[in-house]
Amino acid sequence: MSDETGFRTGGSYATTISYGAAPADTASPATPAGDLIKDTTTAGFAADVIQESRNQPVLVDFWAPWCGPCKQLTPILEKAVRDAAGKVKLVKMNIDDHPAIAGQLGIQSIPAVIAFRDGQPVDGFMGAIPESQIREFIGRIGGQDKTAGIAAALEQAAAAREAGDVQAAASLYQAVLREAPENADAIAGLASLLFEAGDKAGAEQLLARTPEAGQNAPAIAALKARIALAEQAEALGDPAELERRVTENPKDHQARFDLAMALNARGERMKAADHLLEIVKADRGWKDDGARTQLLQFFEAWGMTDEATLSARRKLSSLLFS
């Protein structure tokens, strides 16, 4: 080890750490920081860092008494951790007394600070960096990056789904739910995949996990509307017979309405919308404006930015306000 501030590693942060017999402990400087900051040993590392990081992020400060930059970094780091008010914990390890863990992580120069989450090293920095960078690092590790990571994963899942890679989308939604079990967008995304795969019961079971605060989330509401529409469509007759009835009698609004429902169930959204718009155009009063009401339910199920929604909404506005 040296006291230079650069950092070289012999492996990635995903290095597997093993625990052998610990060397005899020697006294290390006490840090009056309550439960947020403590010193650890090779023997205590598993409990103080690996296990504790499953509850909240833990920063490990690898230092040595002879390291000048360590003496510069430590008070700034401790202050930033205290100011973070519990977002992270700090565990300090004297590498002179306990070199094994640093060696397994491939740390070749100090000071070195490695962040652990869920039992694994996930990020780090080396050297006596400025306080502003330390605070930014703590903010990222302490939760801000989690939110950003979830948002990025949801975007990737949506892109995978759009590209037809259902397996990748499902894996991403599952990863988000492991990190944030009550995330409404991830619940709705994964449940939608189940529903589209024909597992309606599985989709409804997953939807039941939605917390009360997420019940009105657009993605949740849209999927519930899709399921309800599908249940209605199951009770309809043969689409071919409905098309024949509409062709023979264009004023058969019930047949046209049922045909719109059947077409929507088959994914033919534009055609379904056009049939309902035809009813609105011909007879706004039919079944208490039932065609327009059903069209609005389609919009909810399809989503506000869906191409069919946007097109049909423009046509509906033209009919209503022309």
Steps between C-alpha positions, in 0.01 A plus 500: 500500500612860446368838601445622144150615419456309176307171500573179321294184531577141427136421424152644470281617785306174466793308655384219726630550852587205722565502871774302662644512847553858612831630627516619856315830534689812593352816637376750242401863553151536642258705295226676697233476234233282653378218281587673170877462522703216643828312465504138392733202478540208263287292734233770527487590131224253411262637761602866486508531121357204309195441718442863591510604133188292446321754721662817367811598303829473687818688408828331594797731552827311458774698675829471685665710775793596275276622213500881480210530252298268727533752781370770265209293376371343822360808679334624180354158429371458854337843494330427167368167632361666813339774291337236280293409807489126456500463122824306530722356769879524515724212606874561535762229450869541591678304227819469704316298762252338260640469147299197381181673381685777318711234331195307386351817354822569313561832673857612432502856629321700767290677606239283334128520568279220369120505519311178571133434433313170533819326605702604196746781419328733254707819472797679646749783487866538580707778642422805713237642268319832572206509739260589220588179316465297819152638558404430140626144538303448821188646342532261208566194713248599764198493276513750217662252263243239602220720371691577182584134456137396532393761246769382260400136545136582429601683183710204391212263573264710289752506216551123521127446495461729199771300323319175577755373751249387760753303703732799540208725594377252759847469651531877530158536663588222744829673584315824577253316722783340696633850567161672538222241558223761496599674174171533312657531155701180545198315639288613206775422249559146620127435547438620143753249370326225693161607369624515141647151542155371596559485875211720607492351851869569547456857382214559742696342785791736432269799475364413843844585639460863395509725809206728563703804396560345158148385423430805285833495319436529123676172419299310761171656392577428135566131563189462713299657219657260247410201714144624543465553125634153432244351737223687320628384162490135611122521520462627142406296199706407195667815354428376148129479580509849650669636188231338285226661708661845473547461126135402451371771733738793569250632755531188717687691770509210742670276245743780416569561871563131562722484193707789636547310824604185313742690278660665800547160663688392186722807518339680204468828686453740209218291352335467840514876555361572154194284564425679826554837332252395233239443772576837659462666161170325425331515840655670803204399713534126439514330841562832676802586286633149557730498197688810616521364854646174370746689285625686804552165673705392200714810538566416864593143414721595206677786674489872432798496265398196295473572128144366484400713798642817348341436162158405637501791743555742216214345305273507805575867561420577139165326534407661829610855432453546127 
